Amino acid sequence: MRSIIILSALHCAIAQNITQTSSISFSATPVSTTVPSPTVPLDTPVPGQGDYPPVQYLCEDGTNTTYCPGVLLQDVQLAGIFPDSKTFVDKPTNGTLNDTLAAFNALGSNVTVGQIETFVESNFKGEGLDLEQIPIEGFNQNPAILDNISDPIYKAWTSIVNSYWTLLIRETNQSSLCNGTCDSSLIPLNHTVVVPGGRYREIYYWDSRWIIEGLLKSELFDYAWNLLQNMMDFIDVYGYIPNGGRKYYVNRSQPPMFIQMLDAYVKVTGNTTILERALPLASAEMQWWSNNRTFNYTSPFTGKTLLVAHYAVNNSAPRPEGYVEDYETVTGSSPALNESAKAELYSELATGAESGWDYSSRWCKQPVQNVSDNNPALRTLNVKAIIPVDLLSLLSGDHLLLANLYDLYSNTTGSSIPITSNSTQTGNSTDIVRTNSTGTSSSGNSSSSNPSPAFYHRQQAQSFSDAVLDLCWDPEKARFYDFNTTSNSRSNVYSPAGSWPLWQNITPNELANNESEALRFVSGARFLLGKYSGIPSVASLLYTGLNWDFPNSWPPHLHTTIKAFETLGRHHPNATVLSNLTIPFSQVASGQLGLQESELQPQPQSTIGNVSLQTQEAQGKPWPLALSIEYANRYLGAAFCSWYSTGGAIEGLLTQLPLSELNATGTYTAGQSGVMFEKFNATDTDAAGGGGEYTVQVGFGWTNGVVLWAAGEYGQYLPAPTCPMIPIIEVTNNGNSSVYSNGTTTNGTGPIGNDTGSGNATSSLLFAGYRIPREEWKRAAAEHQKRH
């Protein structure tokens, strides 16, 4: 894991309205590479020898490369010399592929862990060296969003987050490219990229949707342009956009966000010159989804034949970057699976990865609850049989935005662009599942009587929208859900995916025209706001140990949930001001949460601390705006407090926690200066999320992007951050008397030192955090509650 380091050259002049006054400096973060570290005796035979997967066509047309499933990859991965399966497949070879294969073949049969360790040490370079960190060009230290943030701590912290792009910007390291001299999984790109961070050391598809949101808020328009150019290069080469920038990802895509990113860029910059290249390629991507991920389905509710989509990856081997985990999941089944069943489960695992939600109880045949072992849930994956509400909504929105962009280009230039791309490749037809489709779902060309691309894409948008409203909208529960073709019924798993239709402007008439029905839709959201102290847009309410289940709350879901609130606000411009935004379980629309109150995971009292479940700033606001403020406040609080609890500090404004008080959540390591996590814990504002098949990652691209978006959109409403067991206090009288930012006075905290070594405060404003001793916690919490 790589830590975020606060740049020493980033200074803030401290006043009530804080302005950043110095420029950013650049010092490349050293790339740390992993050396083999066996966990068993070196003479231990590698397990699984003789039981290898069939040849896969996901990389180099099935060539025996080092990063594709086969004898070499399996033996190395199952030797267990790296704790993360992704490490090995990101390591390029020292010599040519033939040299590497010859060295491996020389090991003979019945290889041992020690032989594999020596082989890897002798024949492979470090992972992550094929991309290099570069300084930001045109960095804007005072983007306009800072003017929208009222609280001085949040303002200064957002300024720091604005600077974090320099830690994530990469370009291809030309000196490390193989060019026939070695073998590497990297897909070299022509333009700079912004990586998520941590183990995700290359470009990723759907992560980039929220990365570009942040780049636009940071006014780094050239980097947003470069990001879009890379996506277009992918479509030019493959006919679609792969999961990420490694060759082992090319058998699958991810949620189709390119058109969403393109539209956001054009709206913010007004630059339409990109459309000449982008529009045909965007159409080509939509054609790929139409050809390879759509089918017709007859609704059990209306009897209509509907155009629908699903995730579906043709794969019969472990994912290279998750080889050990997939192998153990499949081969550990009891009773043992036959070859056909093994291949099907490997396909489901890869399909779950294509969804971006790898993995979640929403993909299981029967969702599970209260388990600590991931494998039982993973062995029941049913992803390909599910029609995901978020995918249908996204495709509808994509087509509608694309139609609008065609119109914009035509109105701007006075000319039109053909719907088909000039790309010479349309993707590898052997690496996907084809479904039989008829009608509009199988043809990317508009009819001869309606040759307009915009007309065609509006038709497609309407078709997907019709499917969402028919299959996924449950008027009794006032919520959208996935549709399960295995049971021919809607799922009952409540998740943030149920907000995506409103994000993509698919709104049932009853929600648009009846405020009472709109309030039923948000009843679950209102209950969760009062139930849990962290971010309420939790991935699901089922505790399974899976990455996209309780208690994990993810940045994209905070953004899309608020966008759904905003949609309801547009439909109800005169919405009611509610006396109480939170509600008891009994007032939630019947069945909406899919669980009884007694089945919900508890909120530990020990992690609520001094967090208020409602803010004064949301009071007196129409409920769609009030909910948006509350959710934005929870998100920024979680991102800030986990950053602060891992050593974050703001020079001259907020001192670092004393080392004795750091790492309350087990995430601090010596030398850190605050980290941005990829996900958060819905029950603990101070903590990162967890679970899944890898340790929580830091960096983190989409977290930073959503921080900048939320601060820019709702910063004027946000109170000072409140961390559960770490009160943020304003230091007065040399620390002998201190006061909470909300006015509560505390005495005897003692002198507050600035452990960052960054110098003395330049203003009378100086804030510090401290742990409340357990015996004082109840009193402080009671005082806080009185004032709210």
Disulfide bonds with the S-S distance in Angstrom:
Cys178-Cys182 1.84
Cys641-Cys723 2.06
